[in-house]
């Protein structure tokens, strides 16, 4: 089923290069209520998982809170270098030392994995993702990172296993948790939205997009998912036109 305004989609492709389509404008033509009702009809059980609150305030993990304050600051400074891709060899060496010293702190594994990725050490990056998920099966950022890896390497079918077929963030936290950090919510629905596109569940992909756009329509993750949804809709439109020509 097509949810986007087909006339506007066709008009956009005629008036501009496909690469520069205004995905925000096109996606604004989508009837959100219609899609949500369709989802609730097909998967009524997800209604109870969908309500939660988002915060930008720090939510400190239990194991992270046990690290000395001075060492936390040092680790966070290392992570700042990771984000800027500065002195990655030295940063990786130090993070490995901290990982050895604090083997039960998933955040350090996460930072190390990102450092390997920035340093283009693909095997070490993947090995760290696997190790993180094996040691910390409930760590949401570990699940998000491994899922994104599989998306980027066209192995999206593995994602259902990584997420244990649980596609609402509330299913990955203890019962009673109703406040989630914005980075976890954004990362989770970014990968699930792209996953649903790959398996052809467009309604669920739209649901993820709606949530991301409500948080920040201009964020990179929202834009990437929005562009991929438009590409999906264009593919379906072309397939429909090709059928009509026969």
Secondary structure per residue as TSV (DSSP state, phi and psi in degrees):
chain	resnum	aa	ss	phi	psi
A	1	X	-	360.0	138.9
A	2	X	-	-96.1	128.7
A	3	X	-	-106.4	-18.9
A	4	X	S	-85.5	152.0
A	5	X	-	-64.9	109.2
A	6	X	H	-64.3	-37.1
A	7	X	H	-62.5	-46.3
A	8	X	H	-65.3	-36.0
A	9	X	H	-65.5	-46.2
A	10	X	H	-64.0	-44.8
A	11	X	H	-60.5	-39.7
A	12	X	H	-64.7	-39.0
A	13	X	H	-70.2	-25.8
A	14	X	H	-80.5	-29.2
A	15	X	H	-94.5	-11.2
A	16	X	S	-154.0	167.1
A	17	X	-	-65.4	135.8
A	18	X	G	-54.7	-35.2
A	19	X	G	-63.4	-24.2
A	20	X	G	-113.5	28.5
A	21	X	-	-63.3	143.5
A	22	X	-	-80.6	86.8
A	23	X	H	-65.5	-31.3
A	24	X	H	-63.8	-44.5
A	25	X	H	-65.4	-43.6
A	26	X	H	-65.6	-41.6
A	27	X	H	-72.3	-18.6
A	28	X	T	-71.6	-13.7
A	29	X	T	-83.9	-7.0
A	30	X	S	-77.2	137.2
A	31	X	-	-83.2	96.8
A	32	X	H	-60.7	-43.9
A	33	X	H	-60.0	-41.0
A	34	X	H	-62.2	-42.0
A	35	X	H	-67.6	-46.1
A	36	X	H	-61.5	-40.2
A	37	X	H	-63.8	-38.0
A	38	X	H	-64.8	-42.8
A	39	X	H	-62.5	-45.7
A	40	X	H	-64.8	-29.5
A	41	X	H	-73.6	-41.2
A	42	X	H	-77.6	-42.0
A	43	X	-	-126.9	70.0
A	44	X	G	-60.3	-22.3
A	45	X	G	-69.8	-21.1
A	46	X	G	-75.2	-13.8
A	47	X	G	-56.6	-41.9
A	48	X	G	-72.6	-13.2
A	49	X	G	-98.1	-7.5
A	50	X	-	-86.5	-13.8
A	51	X	-	-96.1	125.2
A	52	X	-	-163.1	169.8
A	53	X	E	-113.4	150.0
A	54	X	E	-115.3	137.3
A	55	X	E	-129.9	151.1
A	56	X	-	-101.5	-3.9
A	57	X	S	-71.3	145.4
A	58	X	-	-58.9	136.8
A	59	X	-	-118.2	105.1
A	60	X	-	-81.5	128.6
A	61	X	-	-69.9	149.9
A	62	X	T	-57.3	-48.7
A	63	X	T	-70.7	-35.2
A	64	X	G	-63.1	-35.6
A	65	X	G	-66.4	-16.5
A	66	X	G	-85.9	-10.8
A	67	X	S	-76.1	144.8
A	68	X	-	-57.3	143.5
A	69	X	H	-57.5	-42.1
A	70	X	H	-63.9	-36.9
A	71	X	H	-76.0	-32.4
A	72	X	H	-58.7	-46.4
A	73	X	H	-60.6	-40.3
A	74	X	H	-65.2	-43.9
A	75	X	H	-64.3	-41.2
A	76	X	H	-65.9	-34.7
A	77	X	H	-66.6	-37.1
A	78	X	H	-63.0	-40.4
A	79	X	H	-65.3	-35.3
A	80	X	H	-61.9	-38.1
A	81	X	H	-66.9	-37.9
A	82	X	H	-59.6	-47.0
A	83	X	H	-61.9	-28.6
A	84	X	T	-98.1	2.5
A	85	X	T	56.3	44.3
A	86	X	-	-102.9	130.6
A	87	X	S	47.2	48.3
A	88	X	H	-61.3	-35.7
A	89	X	H	-61.3	-44.8
A	90	X	H	-69.4	-38.8
A	91	X	H	-62.7	-44.5
A	92	X	H	-60.5	-43.7
A	93	X	H	-59.2	-45.0
A	94	X	H	-67.8	-40.0
A	95	X	H	-65.6	-35.8
A	96	X	H	-62.4	-40.3
A	97	X	H	-63.6	-41.9
A	98	X	H	-68.4	-36.8
A	99	X	H	-62.7	-39.0
A	100	X	H	-66.6	-38.8
A	101	X	H	-73.6	-35.4
A	102	X	T	-124.8	71.8
A	103	X	T	-68.7	-9.1
A	104	X	T	-105.7	15.0
A	105	X	-	-109.2	102.3
A	106	X	H	-63.0	-28.8
A	107	X	H	-58.1	-38.9
A	108	X	H	-65.5	-40.6
A	109	X	H	-61.1	-41.1
A	110	X	H	-62.6	-47.0
A	111	X	H	-62.5	-40.3
A	112	X	H	-64.3	-42.6
A	113	X	H	-60.5	-43.5
A	114	X	H	-63.8	-38.3
A	115	X	H	-62.9	-43.1
A	116	X	H	-60.9	-41.9
A	117	X	H	-61.8	-46.8
A	118	X	H	-63.0	-30.8
A	119	X	T	-86.5	4.3
A	120	X	T	60.5	30.2
A	121	X	-	-94.6	76.3
A	122	X	H	-58.7	-44.7
A	123	X	H	-64.1	-45.8
A	124	X	H	-63.0	-36.3
A	125	X	H	-61.8	-51.2
A	126	X	H	-64.3	-43.0
A	127	X	H	-60.2	-38.3
A	128	X	H	-69.0	-37.7
A	129	X	H	-61.8	-45.1
A	130	X	H	-64.4	-45.6
A	131	X	H	-60.4	-43.4
A	132	X	H	-60.1	-44.0
A	133	X	H	-72.1	-29.7
A	134	X	H	-73.2	-40.8
A	135	X	H	-79.2	-36.5
A	136	X	-	-123.7	72.0
A	137	X	T	-62.8	-16.4
A	138	X	T	-101.3	3.2
A	139	X	-	-79.3	110.6
A	140	X	H	-64.8	-36.7
A	141	X	H	-69.9	-29.6
A	142	X	H	-65.8	-42.5
A	143	X	H	-65.2	-41.2
A	144	X	H	-63.6	-47.1
A	145	X	H	-63.5	-43.3
A	146	X	H	-67.7	-38.0
A	147	X	H	-62.9	-41.9
A	148	X	H	-66.3	-37.1
A	149	X	H	-58.4	-47.1
A	150	X	H	-65.6	-36.4
A	151	X	H	-61.4	-45.2
A	152	X	H	-73.9	-13.4
A	153	X	T	-115.2	22.1
A	154	X	T	54.8	39.0
A	155	X	-	-121.4	38.2
A	156	X	G	-61.5	-21.4
A	157	X	G	-64.9	-19.8
A	158	X	G	-78.2	-14.5
A	159	X	H	-65.6	-36.2
A	160	X	H	-59.4	-34.2
A	161	X	H	-71.8	-41.0
A	162	X	H	-59.7	-42.0
A	163	X	T	-92.4	3.7
A	164	X	T	56.0	35.7
A	165	X	T	56.3	31.4
A	166	X	-	-115.3	109.3
A	167	X	-	-111.0	18.6
A	168	X	S	-120.6	135.2
A	169	X	G	-61.0	-29.8
A	170	X	G	-64.7	-19.7
A	171	X	G	-78.2	-9.2
A	172	X	G	-105.4	9.5
A	173	X	S	-128.0	161.6
A	174	X	-	-58.3	147.0
A	175	X	T	-56.6	134.0
A	176	X	T	103.9	-16.7
A	177	X	-	-74.2	124.5
A	178	X	-	-131.2	4.1
A	179	X	E	-122.2	127.1
A	180	X	E	-128.3	146.1
A	181	X	E	-72.3	144.8
A	182	X	H	-58.8	-35.7
A	183	X	H	-67.3	-36.0
A	184	X	H	-69.3	-44.5
A	185	X	H	-63.0	-47.1
A	186	X	H	-62.7	-46.5
A	187	X	H	-63.7	-41.3
A	188	X	H	-64.7	-48.8
A	189	X	H	-78.7	-17.7
A	190	X	H	-67.7	-47.9
A	191	X	H	-74.5	-36.5
A	192	X	H	-69.4	-36.0
A	193	X	H	-61.4	-45.2
A	194	X	H	-68.2	-36.3
A	195	X	H	-61.5	-47.2
A	196	X	H	-63.2	-33.8
A	197	X	H	-63.0	-42.9
A	198	X	H	-64.5	-29.6
A	199	X	T	-100.0	6.1
A	200	X	T	81.9	18.0
A	201	X	-	-97.9	78.3
A	202	X	H	-64.1	-35.3
A	203	X	H	-60.7	-44.1
A	204	X	H	-68.9	-33.3
A	205	X	H	-64.2	-41.7
A	206	X	H	-62.6	-40.5
A	207	X	H	-58.2	-44.2
A	208	X	H	-63.2	-41.4
A	209	X	H	-63.3	-42.7
A	210	X	H	-57.6	-44.0
A	211	X	H	-64.9	-45.3
A	212	X	H	-64.2	-40.4
A	213	X	H	-69.1	-30.8
A	214	X	H	-67.8	-32.5
A	215	X	H	-72.2	-51.6
A	216	X	H	-167.2	106.2
A	217	X	T	-67.7	-20.4
A	218	X	T	-97.2	0.6
A	219	X	S	-68.7	150.1
A	220	X	H	-56.5	-42.5
A	221	X	H	-64.8	-38.6
A	222	X	H	-64.8	-42.7
A	223	X	H	-66.7	-42.0
A	224	X	H	-63.5	-47.4
A	225	X	H	-62.8	-41.0
A	226	X	H	-60.7	-43.1
A	227	X	H	-65.2	-38.0
A	228	X	H	-69.9	-33.3
A	229	X	H	-65.5	-43.2
A	230	X	H	-62.1	-42.0
A	231	X	H	-60.6	-39.4
A	232	X	H	-63.9	-46.3
A	233	X	H	-64.3	-38.5
A	234	X	H	-64.6	-39.8
A	235	X	H	-62.1	-44.0
A	236	X	H	-65.2	-39.1
A	237	X	H	-63.2	-45.3
A	238	X	H	-61.8	-40.8
A	239	X	H	-64.2	-39.5
A	240	X	H	-64.8	-43.4
A	241	X	H	-64.9	-41.0
A	242	X	H	-63.1	-37.8
A	243	X	H	-65.0	-39.4
A	244	X	H	-68.1	-25.6
A	245	X	H	-76.5	-22.0
A	246	X	-	-76.4	360.0
